[in-house]
């Protein structure tokens, strides 16, 4: 994790399944509560992104928008990008 002022870059790796979704959601929510306003999530080392795992980004985006912030997803492999797109979050990964 790289923190610069209110910009945070988080690098995730491995599989993000429904098992990890609650923990990931809590961690990202904690970042926003601690003052993060702009979040970049790096998925370049994520091997599998389940719908439930990707869904975590909905809540994070909502929380960031409430405080005038933003969320960007970078490095998503084609399969992960397709999952984001299916959930209507393809713009985050552009």
N, C-alpha and C positions, 0 to 999 in steps of 0.2 A: 504494500500500500504506500502511495506517495501522497503526501499532504502539502499543499502550497496555499496558504491562506484559507479561503473557503472553497478551493478546488481540490477534489480528492480523486486520485486514480487508483482503482482497485483491479488487481489482476486475479482472475479466477482460473482454476485448472481442474482437470479430471471430469467426472460426471456430475451434472447438476440435475438431480432427480427429485421426486416428491419428498424423499427422505431428507434432503438437504434444504428444501425450500423454506421451511419455517426458520431454521437457523440463519440462512442467508438473509431472509426478510428482516429478522431482528437485528442483524449486524448492519444492514444498509439503513434501516430506520434509525438506529443508534447514531450513525454518521450524520444524518440530517438533524437529529436532535442536538448533536454536539456542534452544529454550526456549518456543516457542509452545505453549500448552495449549488455547486456545480460538480456533478459526478460523472466520471468516465469509467466505464466498466470494460476491461480488456478480457475478451473471451478467446484469445488466440491459443490458449492451452486447454480449452474446454473440449473434451472428446465427445460429449453427449449432453444435449440440453433438452430436458423433458418439458412438456407444456407447463407443468406445475412449476418447474424451476424458472422458466421464462416468465411465467405469470407474476413472479415476485417483482419484476420490474414495473408492473402496473402500479402497485402500491407505492413504490419508491418514487416513480415519476409524479404521482399525485401529491405526495408529501413535498417533493421539491417544488412543484408548481405553486403550491400554497404559500411558499416563502420566496417566490420569484426566482426559483432556481431552474436548473436544466439537467438532463440526463442524456448521455451518449453511450452507445455500445460500439466497441471497436474490435476488429480482429475475428469476427464470427466466421467460422467455417461455413461452407454452403449449406450443410445440414442444419446447423444452428440458426443461420440466417433464415432458412425456410420455416423453421419453427416460429421465429419471431414474426415473420411475414404472415403466417397463418393466424396468428393471434392479433393481427392488425398493428404490430409494432415494428414493421419493416423500416419505417423512417428513422428509428433509433439507431439502426445498424448501418445507415448510409454514410 
